[in-house]
Each structure stands twice: as structure tokens, then as C-alpha cells.
Amino acid sequence: GRLLTFGHGKYGQLGHGSQANELLPREVTALAQHRLTHVVASSMTTAALSIAGDVFTCGFPMTPAEDASKYSGAVLSSTPRLALSHLNIVALGAAVNGALYALPGAIEGASQANPLTLE
């Protein structure tokens, strides 16, 4: 599927290459060549999962509830960047505090997989 975003863009989380707000839905053209299956968003970050198992993120890798000093070297990305590649990711999710997670599928011999934090 295609990803269209709109709304508040201060942190680049809309994925359009800028920090501008968008009043109407607009396609994230940087992901047009990828077939997307899942999308999750927080107030500062958006993540999209492709059918190939790649996870792309854009925005700022921090939530307001977290300590900003932890991310002193963090880079805002207003265009989607590859965060995880070719993993058996089955779902994306967001926590109440705004943190984004990727859930890997079952790994042979393991009883359950632990969520991966997307930063």
C-alpha cells in the first residue's frame, strides 16, 4: 500500500522532506517504490513496515516523556530512513508514552520474541 500523511510536521514525522505542517493527506513519495503493510505513528515519529521486512522511520527518535540528554546526538530525519532490514517483523506498535516498537515473528526454538524499540 501507499503511505499518505498530514497534520503537524514540526519533527519531520510526516516524511515529506520538511518540517512543514500538511493540511491535506499527501503521499510520502520516498516510500512509493515499497509495498507497505503496517504503519504506526507517535507525536514525533512515524514508522512503516514493507512486505520485504524493512522498517522505515522518519521524525525525531524521542518522546516528550523521555530525557532529552539521552538523545543529544539524535538526528531528525524528515525523509524516511531504513531502521531495520529484512527481519521477520509481524507488527508495529506504539506505547502510551509515544515510543514505537517492532514485533519480530517467532524465531525457531524460542517461545516468544521480544519487541524491538525503534529509535
Biopython code that builds the backbone (N, CA, C, O; Angstrom):
import numpy as np
from Bio.PDB.StructureBuilder import StructureBuilder

atoms = [
    (1, "GLY", "N", (0.799, -1.182, 0.000)),
    (1, "GLY", "CA", (0.000, 0.000, 0.000)),
    (1, "GLY", "C", (0.849, 1.256, 0.000)),
    (1, "GLY", "O", (2.065, 1.199, 0.180)),
    (2, "ARG", "N", (0.205, 2.376, -0.201)),
    (2, "ARG", "CA", (0.857, 3.681, -0.193)),
    (2, "ARG", "C", (0.676, 4.331, 1.169)),
    (2, "ARG", "O", (-0.278, 4.036, 1.889)),
    (3, "LEU", "N", (1.603, 5.221, 1.515)),
    (3, "LEU", "CA", (1.514, 5.952, 2.775)),
    (3, "LEU", "C", (1.215, 7.414, 2.479)),
    (3, "LEU", "O", (1.953, 8.081, 1.753)),
    (4, "LEU", "N", (0.125, 7.897, 3.052)),
    (4, "LEU", "CA", (-0.235, 9.307, 2.971)),
    (4, "LEU", "C", (-0.230, 9.854, 4.387)),
    (4, "LEU", "O", (-0.744, 9.208, 5.300)),
    (5, "THR", "N", (0.344, 11.040, 4.584)),
    (5, "THR", "CA", (0.391, 11.649, 5.904)),
    (5, "THR", "C", (-0.064, 13.101, 5.825)),
    (5, "THR", "O", (0.019, 13.747, 4.780)),
    (6, "PHE", "N", (-0.545, 13.592, 6.962)),
    (6, "PHE", "CA", (-0.898, 15.001, 7.079)),
    (6, "PHE", "C", (-0.930, 15.359, 8.556)),
    (6, "PHE", "O", (-0.935, 14.479, 9.417)),
    (7, "GLY", "N", (-0.951, 16.651, 8.843)),
    (7, "GLY", "CA", (-1.012, 17.123, 10.220)),
    (7, "GLY", "C", (0.219, 17.919, 10.609)),
    (7, "GLY", "O", (0.832, 18.598, 9.785)),
    (8, "HIS", "N", (0.564, 17.821, 11.875)),
    (8, "HIS", "CA", (1.690, 18.547, 12.461)),
    (8, "HIS", "C", (2.998, 17.933, 11.959)),
    (8, "HIS", "O", (3.184, 16.721, 12.064)),
    (9, "GLY", "N", (3.904, 18.746, 11.418)),
    (9, "GLY", "CA", (5.143, 18.218, 10.848)),
    (9, "GLY", "C", (6.414, 18.738, 11.492)),
    (9, "GLY", "O", (7.494, 18.597, 10.918)),
    (10, "LYS", "N", (6.312, 19.337, 12.672)),
    (10, "LYS", "CA", (7.457, 20.006, 13.312)),
    (10, "LYS", "C", (8.711, 19.150, 13.405)),
    (10, "LYS", "O", (9.819, 19.674, 13.291)),
    (11, "TYR", "N", (8.564, 17.853, 13.606)),
    (11, "TYR", "CA", (9.727, 16.975, 13.804)),
    (11, "TYR", "C", (10.079, 16.173, 12.549)),
    (11, "TYR", "O", (10.920, 15.276, 12.608)),
    (12, "GLY", "N", (9.449, 16.485, 11.423)),
    (12, "GLY", "CA", (9.718, 15.747, 10.194)),
    (12, "GLY", "C", (8.995, 14.422, 10.112)),
    (12, "GLY", "O", (9.243, 13.634, 9.199)),
    (13, "GLN", "N", (8.098, 14.162, 11.062)),
    (13, "GLN", "CA", (7.444, 12.858, 11.158)),
    (13, "GLN", "C", (6.467, 12.556, 10.020)),
    (13, "GLN", "O", (5.979, 11.430, 9.914)),
    (14, "LEU", "N", (6.175, 13.541, 9.171)),
    (14, "LEU", "CA", (5.284, 13.284, 8.040)),
    (14, "LEU", "C", (6.007, 12.639, 6.860)),
    (14, "LEU", "O", (5.374, 12.039, 5.991)),
    (15, "GLY", "N", (7.339, 12.765, 6.833)),
    (15, "GLY", "CA", (8.134, 12.087, 5.810)),
    (15, "GLY", "C", (8.203, 12.772, 4.469)),
    (15, "GLY", "O", (8.558, 12.134, 3.477)),
    (16, "HIS", "N", (7.873, 14.060, 4.402)),
    (16, "HIS", "CA", (7.857, 14.786, 3.128)),
    (16, "HIS", "C", (9.131, 15.577, 2.867)),
    (16, "HIS", "O", (9.182, 16.350, 1.910)),
    (17, "GLY", "N", (10.150, 15.408, 3.684)),
    (17, "GLY", "CA", (11.411, 16.106, 3.465)),
    (17, "GLY", "C", (11.463, 17.502, 4.049)),
    (17, "GLY", "O", (12.372, 18.274, 3.742)),
    (18, "SER", "N", (10.489, 17.833, 4.892)),
    (18, "SER", "CA", (10.478, 19.145, 5.529)),
    (18, "SER", "C", (9.833, 19.026, 6.905)),
    (18, "SER", "O", (9.402, 17.950, 7.318)),
    (19, "GLN", "N", (9.777, 20.134, 7.590)),
    (19, "GLN", "CA", (9.118, 20.174, 8.900)),
    (19, "GLN", "C", (7.828, 20.979, 8.817)),
    (19, "GLN", "O", (7.333, 21.484, 9.825)),
    (20, "ALA", "N", (7.291, 21.093, 7.609)),
    (20, "ALA", "CA", (6.058, 21.850, 7.390)),
    (20, "ALA", "C", (4.833, 21.038, 7.802)),
    (20, "ALA", "O", (4.830, 19.810, 7.713)),
    (21, "ASN", "N", (3.803, 21.735, 8.251)),
    (21, "ASN", "CA", (2.517, 21.108, 8.517)),
    (21, "ASN", "C", (1.817, 20.857, 7.187)),
    (21, "ASN", "O", (2.016, 21.598, 6.224)),
    (22, "GLU", "N", (1.005, 19.817, 7.139)),
    (22, "GLU", "CA", (0.231, 19.494, 5.941)),
    (22, "GLU", "C", (-1.246, 19.459, 6.305)),
    (22, "GLU", "O", (-1.644, 18.711, 7.199)),
    (23, "LEU", "N", (-2.058, 20.252, 5.630)),
    (23, "LEU", "CA", (-3.488, 20.296, 5.913)),
    (23, "LEU", "C", (-4.250, 19.147, 5.266)),
    (23, "LEU", "O", (-5.285, 18.721, 5.778)),
    (24, "LEU", "N", (-3.739, 18.640, 4.135)),
    (24, "LEU", "CA", (-4.401, 17.558, 3.410)),
    (24, "LEU", "C", (-3.463, 16.358, 3.287)),
    (24, "LEU", "O", (-2.245, 16.527, 3.240)),
    (25, "PRO", "N", (-4.025, 15.144, 3.233)),
    (25, "PRO", "CA", (-3.176, 13.957, 3.057)),
    (25, "PRO", "C", (-2.323, 14.073, 1.792)),
    (25, "PRO", "O", (-2.793, 14.491, 0.734)),
    (26, "ARG", "N", (-1.062, 13.690, 1.940)),
    (26, "ARG", "CA", (-0.100, 13.759, 0.835)),
    (26, "ARG", "C", (0.745, 12.491, 0.860)),
    (26, "ARG", "O", (1.150, 12.037, 1.930)),
    (27, "GLU", "N", (1.013, 11.917, -0.309)),
    (27, "GLU", "CA", (1.791, 10.680, -0.383)),
    (27, "GLU", "C", (3.245, 10.924, 0.018)),
    (27, "GLU", "O", (3.846, 11.932, -0.352)),
    (28, "VAL", "N", (3.796, 9.976, 0.784)),
    (28, "VAL", "CA", (5.220, 10.003, 1.132)),
    (28, "VAL", "C", (5.942, 9.370, -0.058)),
    (28, "VAL", "O", (6.079, 8.149, -0.143)),
    (29, "THR", "N", (6.398, 10.222, -0.968)),
    (29, "THR", "CA", (6.962, 9.738, -2.238)),
    (29, "THR", "C", (8.246, 8.936, -2.061)),
    (29, "THR", "O", (8.562, 8.090, -2.898)),
    (30, "ALA", "N", (8.992, 9.187, -0.984)),
    (30, "ALA", "CA", (10.231, 8.431, -0.749)),
    (30, "ALA", "C", (9.955, 6.946, -0.512)),
    (30, "ALA", "O", (10.865, 6.126, -0.627)),
    (31, "LEU", "N", (8.715, 6.593, -0.185)),
    (31, "LEU", "CA", (8.368, 5.184, 0.048)),
    (31, "LEU", "C", (7.485, 4.611, -1.058)),
    (31, "LEU", "O", (6.978, 3.496, -0.931)),
    (32, "ALA", "N", (7.300, 5.360, -2.131)),
    (32, "ALA", "CA", (6.389, 4.936, -3.203)),
    (32, "ALA", "C", (6.794, 3.606, -3.841)),
    (32, "ALA", "O", (5.932, 2.861, -4.306)),
    (33, "GLN", "N", (8.082, 3.303, -3.869)),
    (33, "GLN", "CA", (8.538, 2.060, -4.508)),
    (33, "GLN", "C", (8.453, 0.848, -3.575)),
    (33, "GLN", "O", (8.749, -0.272, -3.994)),
    (34, "HIS", "N", (8.055, 1.056, -2.327)),
    (34, "HIS", "CA", (7.935, -0.036, -1.359)),
    (34, "HIS", "C", (6.471, -0.392, -1.144)),
    (34, "HIS", "O", (5.612, 0.487, -1.074)),
    (35, "ARG", "N", (6.198, -1.674, -1.040)),
    (35, "ARG", "CA", (4.837, -2.127, -0.716)),
    (35, "ARG", "C", (4.729, -2.190, 0.806)),
    (35, "ARG", "O", (5.349, -3.039, 1.447)),
    (36, "LEU", "N", (3.943, -1.293, 1.370)),
    (36, "LEU", "CA", (3.843, -1.182, 2.830)),
    (36, "LEU", "C", (2.671, -1.987, 3.367)),
    (36, "LEU", "O", (1.608, -2.050, 2.750)),
    (37, "THR", "N", (2.881, -2.603, 4.534)),
    (37, "THR", "CA", (1.832, -3.427, 5.133)),
    (37, "THR", "C", (1.344, -2.884, 6.474)),
    (37, "THR", "O", (0.186, -3.099, 6.833)),
    (38, "HIS", "N", (2.200, -2.185, 7.222)),
    (38, "HIS", "CA", (1.842, -1.642, 8.534)),
    (38, "HIS", "C", (2.450, -0.253, 8.692)),
    (38, "HIS", "O", (3.529, 0.032, 8.173)),
    (39, "VAL", "N", (1.742, 0.600, 9.414)),
    (39, "VAL", "CA", (2.242, 1.938, 9.742)),
    (39, "VAL", "C", (1.844, 2.238, 11.179)),
    (39, "VAL", "O", (0.750, 1.889, 11.623)),
    (40, "VAL", "N", (2.756, 2.893, 11.901)),
    (40, "VAL", "CA", (2.454, 3.342, 13.256)),
    (40, "VAL", "C", (3.080, 4.722, 13.434)),
    (40, "VAL", "O", (4.127, 5.021, 12.859)),
    (41, "ALA", "N", (2.426, 5.556, 14.237)),
    (41, "ALA", "CA", (2.934, 6.910, 14.422)),
    (41, "ALA", "C", (2.778, 7.352, 15.868)),
    (41, "ALA", "O", (1.848, 6.947, 16.565)),
    (42, "SER", "N", (3.704, 8.185, 16.298)),
    (42, "SER", "CA", (3.596, 8.858, 17.585)),
    (42, "SER", "C", (3.600, 10.349, 17.288)),
    (42, "SER", "O", (3.531, 10.747, 16.125)),
    (43, "SER", "N", (3.680, 11.165, 18.307)),
    (43, "SER", "CA", (3.645, 12.610, 18.081)),
    (43, "SER", "C", (4.900, 13.132, 17.391)),
    (43, "SER", "O", (4.885, 14.241, 16.857)),
    (44, "MET", "N", (5.999, 12.350, 17.391)),
    (44, "MET", "CA", (7.253, 12.839, 16.828)),
    (44, "MET", "C", (7.878, 11.921, 15.788)),
    (44, "MET", "O", (8.856, 12.305, 15.147)),
    (45, "THR", "N", (7.338, 10.717, 15.604)),
    (45, "THR", "CA", (7.955, 9.734, 14.723)),
    (45, "THR", "C", (6.885, 8.926, 13.996)),
    (45, "THR", "O", (5.805, 8.682, 14.533)),
    (46, "THR", "N", (7.196, 8.516, 12.770)),
    (46, "THR", "CA", (6.350, 7.601, 12.007)),
    (46, "THR", "C", (7.216, 6.420, 11.579)),
    (46, "THR", "O", (8.376, 6.604, 11.210)),
    (47, "ALA", "N", (6.661, 5.211, 11.625)),
    (47, "ALA", "CA", (7.363, 4.010, 11.169)),
    (47, "ALA", "C", (6.453, 3.248, 10.201)),
    (47, "ALA", "O", (5.242, 3.162, 10.404)),
    (48, "ALA", "N", (7.057, 2.700, 9.148)),
    (48, "ALA", "CA", (6.320, 1.929, 8.153)),
    (48, "ALA", "C", (7.057, 0.621, 7.886)),
    (48, "ALA", "O", (8.284, 0.598, 7.784)),
    (49, "LEU", "N", (6.301, -0.464, 7.773)),
    (49, "LEU", "CA", (6.848, -1.799, 7.521)),
    (49, "LEU", "C", (6.530, -2.207, 6.097)),
    (49, "LEU", "O", (5.380, -2.128, 5.665)),
    (50, "SER", "N", (7.553, -2.645, 5.360)),
    (50, "SER", "CA", (7.333, -3.096, 3.980)),
    (50, "SER", "C", (7.135, -4.606, 3.959)),
    (50, "SER", "O", (7.475, -5.301, 4.917)),
    (51, "ILE", "N", (6.587, -5.100, 2.868)),
    (51, "ILE", "CA", (6.359, -6.534, 2.714)),
    (51, "ILE", "C", (7.680, -7.303, 2.713)),
    (51, "ILE", "O", (7.708, -8.496, 3.014)),
    (52, "ALA", "N", (8.780, -6.615, 2.371)),
    (52, "ALA", "CA", (10.108, -7.237, 2.365)),
    (52, "ALA", "C", (10.707, -7.348, 3.770)),
    (52, "ALA", "O", (11.771, -7.943, 3.939)),
    (53, "GLY", "N", (10.036, -6.782, 4.777)),
    (53, "GLY", "CA", (10.539, -6.852, 6.142)),
    (53, "GLY", "C", (11.400, -5.668, 6.543)),
    (53, "GLY", "O", (12.064, -5.709, 7.579)),
    (54, "ASP", "N", (11.400, -4.613, 5.738)),
    (54, "ASP", "CA", (12.155, -3.409, 6.078)),
    (54, "ASP", "C", (11.270, -2.457, 6.872)),
    (54, "ASP", "O", (10.088, -2.296, 6.566)),
    (55, "VAL", "N", (11.849, -1.826, 7.895)),
    (55, "VAL", "CA", (11.137, -0.816, 8.680)),
    (55, "VAL", "C", (11.796, 0.529, 8.413)),
    (55, "VAL", "O", (13.002, 0.692, 8.597)),
    (56, "PHE", "N", (10.988, 1.491, 7.975)),
    (56, "PHE", "CA", (11.451, 2.843, 7.697)),
    (56, "PHE", "C", (10.883, 3.778, 8.752)),
    (56, "PHE", "O", (9.724, 3.641, 9.142)),
    (57, "THR", "N", (11.691, 4.729, 9.220)),
    (57, "THR", "CA", (11.216, 5.708, 10.190)),
    (57, "THR", "C", (11.540, 7.118, 9.710)),
    (57, "THR", "O", (12.482, 7.329, 8.947)),
    (58, "CYS", "N", (10.750, 8.069, 10.167)),
    (58, "CYS", "CA", (11.046, 9.482, 9.938)),
    (58, "CYS", "C", (10.555, 10.261, 11.151)),
    (58, "CYS", "O", (9.645, 9.833, 11.861)),
    (59, "GLY", "N", (11.170, 11.398, 11.368)),
    (59, "GLY", "CA", (10.842, 12.211, 12.527)),
    (59, "GLY", "C", (11.999, 12.265, 13.496)),
    (59, "GLY", "O", (13.160, 12.130, 13.110)),
    (60, "PHE", "N", (11.675, 12.463, 14.745)),
    (60, "PHE", "CA", (12.690, 12.587, 15.786)),
    (60, "PHE", "C", (12.600, 11.388, 16.710)),
    (60, "PHE", "O", (11.513, 11.091, 17.206)),
    (61, "PRO", "N", (13.703, 10.682, 16.964)),
    (61, "PRO", "CA", (13.678, 9.449, 17.763)),
    (61, "PRO", "C", (13.618, 9.709, 19.268)),
    (61, "PRO", "O", (14.513, 9.295, 20.005)),
    (62, "MET", "N", (12.593, 10.377, 19.715)),
    (62, "MET", "CA", (12.457, 10.695, 21.135)),
    (62, "MET", "C", (11.006, 11.013, 21.424)),
    (62, "MET", "O", (10.309, 11.564, 20.572)),
    (63, "THR", "N", (10.549, 10.678, 22.601)),
    (63, "THR", "CA", (9.209, 11.065, 23.013)),
    (63, "THR", "C", (9.328, 12.155, 24.068)),
    (63, "THR", "O", (10.339, 12.208, 24.769)),
    (64, "PRO", "N", (8.339, 13.020, 24.205)),
    (64, "PRO", "CA", (8.418, 14.115, 25.168)),
    (64, "PRO", "C", (8.653, 13.654, 26.603)),
    (64, "PRO", "O", (9.219, 14.397, 27.405)),
    (65, "ALA", "N", (8.226, 12.443, 26.936)),
    (65, "ALA", "CA", (8.369, 11.953, 28.306)),
    (65, "ALA", "C", (9.786, 11.481, 28.618)),
    (65, "ALA", "O", (10.119, 11.249, 29.780)),
    (66, "GLU", "N", (10.621, 11.338, 27.595)),
    (66, "GLU", "CA", (11.969, 10.833, 27.804)),
    (66, "GLU", "C", (12.972, 11.954, 28.049)),
    (66, "GLU", "O", (12.709, 13.122, 27.761)),
    (67, "ASP", "N", (14.092, 11.585, 28.571)),
    (67, "ASP", "CA", (15.164, 12.533, 28.873)),
    (67, "ASP", "C", (15.862, 12.951, 27.582)),
    (67, "ASP", "O", (16.468, 12.119, 26.906)),
    (68, "ALA", "N", (15.780, 14.229, 27.241)),
    (68, "ALA", "CA", (16.370, 14.730, 26.001)),
    (68, "ALA", "C", (17.880, 14.528, 25.951)),
    (68, "ALA", "O", (18.441, 14.405, 24.862)),
    (69, "SER", "N", (18.553, 14.492, 27.101)),
    (69, "SER", "CA", (20.010, 14.314, 27.096)),
    (69, "SER", "C", (20.400, 12.948, 26.543)),
    (69, "SER", "O", (21.505, 12.785, 26.026)),
    (70, "LYS", "N", (19.519, 11.978, 26.642)),
    (70, "LYS", "CA", (19.767, 10.636, 26.099)),
    (70, "LYS", "C", (19.929, 10.698, 24.583)),
    (70, "LYS", "O", (20.593, 9.847, 23.990)),
    (71, "TYR", "N", (19.326, 11.697, 23.961)),
    (71, "TYR", "CA", (19.323, 11.816, 22.512)),
    (71, "TYR", "C", (20.113, 13.024, 22.026)),
    (71, "TYR", "O", (19.781, 13.601, 20.991)),
    (72, "SER", "N", (21.140, 13.409, 22.749)),
    (72, "SER", "CA", (21.894, 14.601, 22.374)),
    (72, "SER", "C", (22.501, 14.474, 20.983)),
    (72, "SER", "O", (22.731, 15.487, 20.322)),
    (73, "GLY", "N", (22.766, 13.254, 20.525)),
    (73, "GLY", "CA", (23.329, 13.053, 19.195)),
    (73, "GLY", "C", (22.298, 12.615, 18.180)),
    (73, "GLY", "O", (22.642, 12.307, 17.039)),
    (74, "ALA", "N", (21.016, 12.583, 18.585)),
    (74, "ALA", "CA", (19.962, 12.128, 17.689)),
    (74, "ALA", "C", (19.781, 13.102, 16.530)),
    (74, "ALA", "O", (19.920, 14.315, 16.686)),
    (75, "VAL", "N", (19.474, 12.551, 15.389)),
    (75, "VAL", "CA", (19.308, 13.355, 14.186)),
    (75, "VAL", "C", (17.858, 13.273, 13.721)),
    (75, "VAL", "O", (17.309, 12.186, 13.542)),
    (76, "LEU", "N", (17.257, 14.424, 13.532)),
    (76, "LEU", "CA", (15.912, 14.493, 12.990)),
    (76, "LEU", "C", (15.982, 14.093, 11.518)),
    (76, "LEU", "O", (16.859, 14.556, 10.788)),
    (77, "SER", "N", (15.072, 13.245, 11.089)),
    (77, "SER", "CA", (15.039, 12.826, 9.690)),
    (77, "SER", "C", (13.663, 13.130, 9.133)),
    (77, "SER", "O", (12.682, 12.496, 9.521)),
    (78, "SER", "N", (13.578, 14.103, 8.217)),
    (78, "SER", "CA", (12.286, 14.467, 7.650)),
    (78, "SER", "C", (11.938, 13.636, 6.412)),
    (78, "SER", "O", (10.861, 13.797, 5.838)),
    (79, "THR", "N", (12.848, 12.750, 6.002)),
    (79, "THR", "CA", (12.541, 11.768, 4.967)),
    (79, "THR", "C", (12.761, 10.382, 5.571)),
    (79, "THR", "O", (13.645, 10.212, 6.410)),
    (80, "PRO", "N", (11.978, 9.398, 5.159)),
    (80, "PRO", "CA", (12.108, 8.062, 5.739)),
    (80, "PRO", "C", (13.506, 7.481, 5.569)),
    (80, "PRO", "O", (14.116, 7.594, 4.506)),
    (81, "ARG", "N", (13.998, 6.862, 6.627)),
    (81, "ARG", "CA", (15.302, 6.186, 6.585)),
    (81, "ARG", "C", (15.096, 4.738, 7.022)),
    (81, "ARG", "O", (14.170, 4.434, 7.774)),
    (82, "LEU", "N", (15.959, 3.857, 6.551)),
    (82, "LEU", "CA", (15.869, 2.439, 6.884)),
    (82, "LEU", "C", (16.325, 2.234, 8.316)),
    (82, "LEU", "O", (17.471, 2.536, 8.650)),
    (83, "ALA", "N", (15.441, 1.721, 9.171)),
    (83, "ALA", "CA", (15.762, 1.499, 10.584)),
    (83, "ALA", "C", (16.090, 0.034, 10.862)),
    (83, "ALA", "O", (17.005, -0.259, 11.632)),
    (84, "LEU", "N", (15.363, -0.877, 10.250)),
    (84, "LEU", "CA", (15.590, -2.326, 10.388)),
    (84, "LEU", "C", (15.432, -2.934, 8.997)),
    (84, "LEU", "O", (14.616, -2.470, 8.200)),
    (85, "SER", "N", (16.217, -3.974, 8.710)),
    (85, "SER", "CA", (16.157, -4.541, 7.381)),
    (85, "SER", "C", (16.013, -6.050, 7.399)),
    (85, "SER", "O", (16.700, -6.746, 8.146)),
    (86, "HIS", "N", (15.116, -6.541, 6.572)),
    (86, "HIS", "CA", (14.912, -7.966, 6.300)),
    (86, "HIS", "C", (14.788, -8.819, 7.563)),
    (86, "HIS", "O", (15.372, -9.899, 7.651)),
    (87, "LEU", "N", (14.033, -8.331, 8.525)),
    (87, "LEU", "CA", (13.739, -9.119, 9.714)),
    (87, "LEU", "C", (12.323, -9.659, 9.586)),
    (87, "LEU", "O", (11.535, -9.159, 8.783)),
    (88, "ASN", "N", (12.006, -10.654, 10.357)),
    (88, "ASN", "CA", (10.673, -11.233, 10.335)),
    (88, "ASN", "C", (9.762, -10.410, 11.253)),
    (88, "ASN", "O", (9.291, -10.913, 12.273)),
    (89, "ILE", "N", (9.514, -9.144, 10.890)),
    (89, "ILE", "CA", (8.661, -8.263, 11.686)),
    (89, "ILE", "C", (7.213, -8.559, 11.325)),
    (89, "ILE", "O", (6.857, -8.578, 10.147)),
    (90, "VAL", "N", (6.376, -8.790, 12.334)),
    (90, "VAL", "CA", (4.974, -9.108, 12.075)),
    (90, "VAL", "C", (4.030, -7.981, 12.460)),
    (90, "VAL", "O", (2.878, -7.978, 12.026)),
    (91, "ALA", "N", (4.487, -7.018, 13.266)),
    (91, "ALA", "CA", (3.614, -5.913, 13.665)),
    (91, "ALA", "C", (4.440, -4.740, 14.151)),
    (91, "ALA", "O", (5.582, -4.893, 14.584)),
    (92, "LEU", "N", (3.837, -3.565, 14.070)),
    (92, "LEU", "CA", (4.403, -2.348, 14.635)),
    (92, "LEU", "C", (3.406, -1.853, 15.681)),
    (92, "LEU", "O", (2.203, -2.078, 15.554)),
    (93, "GLY", "N", (3.911, -1.177, 16.716)),
    (93, "GLY", "CA", (3.014, -0.660, 17.742)),
    (93, "GLY", "C", (3.574, 0.569, 18.407)),
    (93, "GLY", "O", (4.759, 0.881, 18.289)),
    (94, "ALA", "N", (2.686, 1.276, 19.122)),
    (94, "ALA", "CA", (3.070, 2.475, 19.859)),
    (94, "ALA", "C", (2.620, 2.323, 21.307)),
    (94, "ALA", "O", (1.534, 1.812, 21.579)),
    (95, "ALA", "N", (3.464, 2.771, 22.229)),
    (95, "ALA", "CA", (3.135, 2.747, 23.645)),
    (95, "ALA", "C", (2.490, 4.074, 24.031)),
    (95, "ALA", "O", (2.539, 5.039, 23.269)),
    (96, "VAL", "N", (1.894, 4.118, 25.198)),
    (96, "VAL", "CA", (1.242, 5.332, 25.689)),
    (96, "VAL", "C", (2.215, 6.498, 25.750)),
    (96, "VAL", "O", (1.817, 7.641, 25.524)),
    (97, "ASN", "N", (3.493, 6.234, 26.053)),
    (97, "ASN", "CA", (4.485, 7.309, 26.148)),
    (97, "ASN", "C", (4.993, 7.769, 24.787)),
    (97, "ASN", "O", (5.838, 8.661, 24.721)),
    (98, "GLY", "N", (4.497, 7.181, 23.699)),
    (98, "GLY", "CA", (4.892, 7.595, 22.359)),
    (98, "GLY", "C", (6.004, 6.767, 21.745)),
    (98, "GLY", "O", (6.326, 6.954, 20.572)),
    (99, "ALA", "N", (6.601, 5.855, 22.503)),
    (99, "ALA", "CA", (7.665, 5.004, 21.960)),
    (99, "ALA", "C", (7.089, 4.059, 20.912)),
    (99, "ALA", "O", (5.973, 3.562, 21.061)),
    (100, "LEU", "N", (7.859, 3.812, 19.848)),
    (100, "LEU", "CA", (7.438, 2.906, 18.783)),
    (100, "LEU", "C", (8.195, 1.594, 18.888)),
    (100, "LEU", "O", (9.373, 1.576, 19.243)),
    (101, "TYR", "N", (7.507, 0.482, 18.574)),
    (101, "TYR", "CA", (8.092, -0.853, 18.686)),
    (101, "TYR", "C", (7.813, -1.673, 17.433)),
    (101, "TYR", "O", (6.802, -1.474, 16.759)),
    (102, "ALA", "N", (8.717, -2.592, 17.132)),
    (102, "ALA", "CA", (8.525, -3.581, 16.071)),
    (102, "ALA", "C", (8.524, -4.944, 16.743)),
    (102, "ALA", "O", (9.387, -5.228, 17.573)),
    (103, "LEU", "N", (7.563, -5.788, 16.390)),
    (103, "LEU", "CA", (7.453, -7.116, 16.984)),
    (103, "LEU", "C", (7.902, -8.162, 15.979)),
    (103, "LEU", "O", (7.240, -8.386, 14.965)),
    (104, "PRO", "N", (9.053, -8.813, 16.270)),
    (104, "PRO", "CA", (9.502, -9.877, 15.367)),
    (104, "PRO", "C", (8.619, -11.111, 15.500)),
    (104, "PRO", "O", (8.040, -11.364, 16.556)),
    (105, "GLY", "N", (8.522, -11.872, 14.417)),
    (105, "GLY", "CA", (7.769, -13.112, 14.454)),
    (105, "GLY", "C", (8.527, -14.156, 15.264)),
    (105, "GLY", "O", (9.651, -13.926, 15.711)),
    (106, "ALA", "N", (7.899, -15.288, 15.439)),
    (106, "ALA", "CA", (8.513, -16.364, 16.212)),
    (106, "ALA", "C", (9.831, -16.801, 15.590)),
    (106, "ALA", "O", (9.937, -16.962, 14.374)),
    (107, "ILE", "N", (10.811, -16.987, 16.425)),
    (107, "ILE", "CA", (12.111, -17.475, 15.992)),
    (107, "ILE", "C", (12.177, -18.945, 16.363)),
    (107, "ILE", "O", (11.826, -19.322, 17.482)),
    (108, "GLU", "N", (12.624, -19.776, 15.434)),
    (108, "GLU", "CA", (12.646, -21.212, 15.676)),
    (108, "GLU", "C", (13.375, -21.537, 16.968)),
    (108, "GLU", "O", (14.506, -21.103, 17.185)),
    (109, "GLY", "N", (12.710, -22.310, 17.828)),
    (109, "GLY", "CA", (13.303, -22.710, 19.096)),
    (109, "GLY", "C", (13.052, -21.741, 20.236)),
    (109, "GLY", "O", (13.400, -22.042, 21.378)),
    (110, "ALA", "N", (12.456, -20.580, 19.961)),
    (110, "ALA", "CA", (12.170, -19.594, 21.009)),
    (110, "ALA", "C", (10.679, -19.614, 21.323)),
    (110, "ALA", "O", (9.851, -19.796, 20.431)),
    (111, "SER", "N", (10.346, -19.426, 22.588)),
    (111, "SER", "CA", (8.946, -19.446, 22.976)),
    (111, "SER", "C", (8.245, -18.136, 22.623)),
    (111, "SER", "O", (7.052, -18.139, 22.321)),
    (112, "GLN", "N", (8.968, -17.019, 22.655)),
    (112, "GLN", "CA", (8.381, -15.744, 22.249)),
    (112, "GLN", "C", (9.488, -14.768, 21.879)),
    (112, "GLN", "O", (10.628, -14.900, 22.326)),
    (113, "ALA", "N", (9.138, -13.797, 21.066)),
    (113, "ALA", "CA", (10.113, -12.784, 20.648)),
    (113, "ALA", "C", (9.876, -11.502, 21.417)),
    (113, "ALA", "O", (8.732, -11.155, 21.710)),
    (114, "ASN", "N", (10.943, -10.796, 21.746)),
    (114, "ASN", "CA", (10.827, -9.522, 22.448)),
    (114, "ASN", "C", (10.692, -8.381, 21.452)),
    (114, "ASN", "O", (11.329, -8.403, 20.399)),
    (115, "PRO", "N", (9.857, -7.369, 21.774)),
    (115, "PRO", "CA", (9.716, -6.223, 20.875)),
    (115, "PRO", "C", (11.028, -5.459, 20.732)),
    (115, "PRO", "O", (11.822, -5.402, 21.671)),
    (116, "LEU", "N", (11.251, -4.879, 19.570)),
    (116, "LEU", "CA", (12.421, -4.058, 19.300)),
    (116, "LEU", "C", (12.006, -2.597, 19.358)),
    (116, "LEU", "O", (11.016, -2.218, 18.732)),
    (117, "THR", "N", (12.737, -1.767, 20.092)),
    (117, "THR", "CA", (12.437, -0.344, 20.159)),
    (117, "THR", "C", (12.954, 0.325, 18.909)),
    (117, "THR", "O", (14.097, 0.106, 18.508)),
    (118, "LEU", "N", (12.117, 1.143, 18.288)),
    (118, "LEU", "CA", (12.521, 1.890, 17.096)),
    (118, "LEU", "C", (12.983, 3.264, 17.516)),
    (118, "LEU", "O", (12.217, 4.026, 18.106)),
    (119, "GLU", "N", (14.228, 3.591, 17.220)),
    (119, "GLU", "CA", (14.793, 4.908, 17.564)),
    (119, "GLU", "C", (15.304, 5.574, 16.325)),
    (119, "GLU", "O", (15.818, 6.690, 16.391)),
]
sb = StructureBuilder()
sb.init_structure("model")
sb.init_model(0)
sb.init_chain("A")
sb.init_seg("    ")
for serial, (resi, resn, name, xyz) in enumerate(atoms, 1):
    if name == "N":
        sb.init_residue(resn, " ", resi, " ")
    sb.init_atom(name, np.array(xyz, "f"), 0.0, 1.0, " ", f" {name:<3s}", serial, name[0])
structure = sb.get_structure()
